[in-house]
Amino acid sequence: MWLTDIELCNGSLLKDCHIFKEDLDVNIIRMVCIGSKEVIEEQFSKMPWGNRHRFVFFQNEDMNGKVNVMNIKNYTIRESITSR
């Protein structure tokens, strides 16, 4: 598994986040934890520029939620120690 630290434009830091994506299964939307570093990086893409309706879904020890990609300043992806 991969953990991601997300730095927001306002200076806030979301640490040790698991990143999720929406998966449509017979008219039911469910959240699936992403296990690939490349797919996680795709979630942070700001292309096309100005895409204000794209969100990164996350969960860490304290909270779960979503953040608009336009509010993300930086992110760091690293392998979880427990998954080695």
C-alpha positions in Angstrom: 0.0 0.0 0.0 1.0 3.6 -0.6 0.6 6.5 1.8 0.3 10.1 0.6 1.0 13.4 2.4 -1.0 16.2 0.8 -0.1 19.9 1.3 -2.9 22.3 0.6 -2.6 25.8 -0.8 -3.6 27.3 2.6 -0.6 25.5 4.3 -2.6 22.6 5.9 -1.0 19.2 5.7 -2.9 15.9 5.4 -0.5 13.1 6.5 -0.5 9.4 5.8 -3.5 9.4 3.5 -4.8 6.4 1.6 -6.1 7.6 -1.8 -9.4 6.3 -3.2 -11.3 6.4 -6.5 -14.9 6.0 -7.3 -15.9 2.7 -8.9 -19.3 2.3 -10.5 -20.8 -1.2 -9.9 -24.3 -1.8 -11.3 -25.5 1.7 -10.5 -23.8 1.8 -7.1 -20.8 4.0 -6.6 -18.3 2.7 -4.2 -14.9 3.9 -3.1 -11.9 1.7 -3.8 -8.5 2.1 -2.2 -5.8 2.6 -4.9 -2.9 0.2 -4.7 -0.8 1.6 -7.6 1.5 4.6 -7.3 0.9 5.5 -11.0 -2.9 5.5 -10.5 -2.5 7.6 -7.4 -0.5 10.2 -9.3 -3.2 10.3 -12.0 -5.7 11.4 -9.3 -3.6 14.5 -8.6 -3.5 15.6 -12.2 -4.6 19.2 -12.8 -5.0 18.6 -16.5 -7.0 20.1 -18.1 -5.9 23.3 -16.4 -8.6 24.9 -14.3 -10.6 21.7 -13.7 -12.4 22.9 -10.6 -14.7 19.8 -10.4 -12.1 17.1 -9.9 -11.5 15.8 -6.4 -9.0 13.6 -4.7 -10.7 11.3 -2.2 -8.6 10.4 0.9 -8.7 8.7 4.3 -6.2 8.9 7.1 -6.3 8.0 10.8 -8.2 11.2 11.7 -10.6 11.8 8.8 -11.9 10.9 5.4 -13.0 13.3 2.7 -12.2 14.9 -0.6 -10.1 17.8 -1.7 -10.3 19.7 -4.9 -7.2 19.3 -7.0 -7.0 23.0 -7.5 -6.5 23.4 -3.7 -3.5 21.0 -3.6 0.0 22.7 -3.6 2.1 19.6 -3.3 2.0 15.9 -2.5 4.4 13.1 -1.6 3.7 9.4 -2.2 5.6 6.7 -0.3 5.3 3.0 0.3 3.8 2.0 3.6 6.2 0.3 6.0 3.6 -2.4 6.8 3.2 -3.4 3.1 6.9 -4.3 2.7 
